[in-house]
Amino acid sequence: MSGGAGRRLKLYVRQGCHLCEDMQDRLRALDSELGLGLEVVDIDRDPELQAFYHTRVPVLATLEGEICEYFLDEVALRRWVAAPAQA
């Protein structure tokens, strides 16, 4: 079982953001291989998230922290998937 299985990724986005759409498309293409369990969160639906992320989207994050922002860092993502889950 890969390290990503059973763990969650959140992709923070906003509507109309072409970088957000690009990262989401790339993550969907990798999902069948990596089993990402991706949750997409629109920051504009939550005032706290909107204030925190503002224009710094997309952001790919885990419970442990952020993997990347603006552009997908596939190396970092694969490293996260391969790593053992934190207890």
C-alpha positions as CSV (number, residue, x, y, z in Angstrom):
1,M,0.0,0.0,0.0
2,S,1.3,3.4,-0.9
3,G,2.0,6.0,1.8
4,G,-0.8,8.2,0.3
5,A,-3.5,5.6,0.7
6,G,-5.8,6.5,3.5
7,R,-4.3,10.0,3.9
8,R,-5.9,13.2,2.7
9,L,-4.7,15.9,0.5
10,K,-6.5,19.3,0.3
11,L,-6.2,21.5,-2.7
12,Y,-7.1,25.1,-1.9
13,V,-8.5,26.9,-4.9
14,R,-10.8,29.7,-6.1
15,Q,-13.1,29.8,-9.0
16,G,-11.7,31.4,-12.2
17,C,-8.1,30.7,-11.3
18,H,-6.3,29.1,-14.2
19,L,-3.4,27.9,-12.0
20,C,-6.0,26.2,-9.8
21,E,-7.6,24.5,-12.7
22,D,-4.2,23.4,-14.1
23,M,-3.1,21.9,-10.8
24,Q,-6.4,20.2,-10.2
25,D,-6.3,18.6,-13.7
26,R,-2.7,17.3,-13.1
27,L,-3.7,15.9,-9.8
28,R,-6.7,14.1,-11.3
29,A,-4.4,12.6,-13.9
30,L,-2.2,11.3,-11.1
31,D,-5.0,10.1,-8.9
32,S,-5.4,6.6,-10.4
33,E,-1.7,5.9,-10.1
34,L,-1.1,7.4,-6.6
35,G,-4.5,7.1,-4.9
36,L,-4.4,10.7,-3.6
37,G,-7.8,11.1,-1.8
38,L,-8.0,14.7,-3.0
39,E,-10.4,17.2,-1.4
40,V,-10.8,20.4,-3.3
41,V,-11.6,23.4,-1.1
42,D,-12.9,26.7,-2.6
43,I,-11.4,29.4,-0.3
44,D,-14.0,31.9,-1.2
45,R,-16.6,29.8,0.6
46,D,-14.9,30.4,4.0
47,P,-13.9,33.9,5.1
48,E,-11.0,32.6,7.2
49,L,-9.5,30.6,4.3
50,Q,-10.0,33.5,2.0
51,A,-8.2,35.9,4.4
52,F,-5.4,33.3,4.9
53,Y,-4.7,32.3,1.3
54,H,-6.0,35.4,-0.4
55,T,-4.2,35.2,-3.8
56,R,-1.8,32.5,-2.8
57,V,-3.7,29.7,-4.6
58,P,-3.6,26.9,-5.5
59,V,-2.1,25.4,-2.4
60,L,-1.7,21.6,-2.1
61,A,-1.6,20.7,1.6
62,T,-1.7,17.7,4.0
63,L,-2.3,17.5,7.7
64,E,1.4,17.7,8.1
65,G,1.8,21.0,6.0
66,E,1.9,22.3,2.5
67,I,3.4,20.4,-0.4
68,C,3.4,23.2,-3.0
69,E,1.7,26.3,-4.1
70,Y,1.0,27.8,-7.5
71,F,2.4,24.9,-9.5
72,L,2.4,21.2,-8.8
73,D,5.7,19.9,-7.4
74,E,5.3,16.3,-8.5
75,V,8.6,15.2,-6.9
76,A,7.4,16.5,-3.5
77,L,4.0,14.9,-4.0
78,R,5.5,11.5,-4.8
79,R,7.8,11.9,-1.8
80,W,4.7,12.5,0.4
81,V,2.9,9.5,-1.1
82,A,5.9,7.2,-0.5
83,A,6.5,8.3,3.0
84,P,5.1,6.3,5.9
85,A,2.0,7.9,7.5
86,Q,2.5,10.0,10.6
87,A,1.0,8.3,13.7
